[in-house]
Amino acid sequence: MDTLSYKTKSVNKENADKQWVLVDAEGMTVGRLASRVALILRGKHKPSFTPHSDCGDNVVVVNSEKINLSGSKWFTKEYIRHTGYPGGQRVATAEEVMAKDPNRIIENAVKGMLPKNKLSRALMKNLYVYQGAEHKQEAQKPSKIDLNTIR
């Protein structure tokens, strides 16, 4: 006989209440933006958070070219990648990466704040970053959210 009056509910892919969220990155610092976006992607802002499943929301970030970096990070912060060939390590400053692809700065920052496992690779598919105010997720009707209200 079951004598407990409560049960722990574990959320999985089928019963996760996933929403679409719109975030405006204009004037925000990259680290603060990325930490709060990672929290939303993971689902930690929901009372039904389950660590081993994708129960977070889909996040659309617009105005990626209008972000800020504190201090002299535009010139000192380095993004390192490897081509896969011997001696193929490439280094670019934040200023160079911003000129080439501003979306990559936000994507790298959010990726670094997620756990390093298969779940984080699945969560990164729920992140959509765009330059400018236009985005391709109009049909999903994302609700605009203020990241300062999320802790």
Helices and strands as residue ranges (DSSP letters): E 20-24, H 30-42, E 58-62, G 64-66, H 73-76, E 78-82, E 89-93, H 94-100, H 102-112, H 118-123, G 124-126, E 127-129, G 138-140, E 143-144, G 147-149
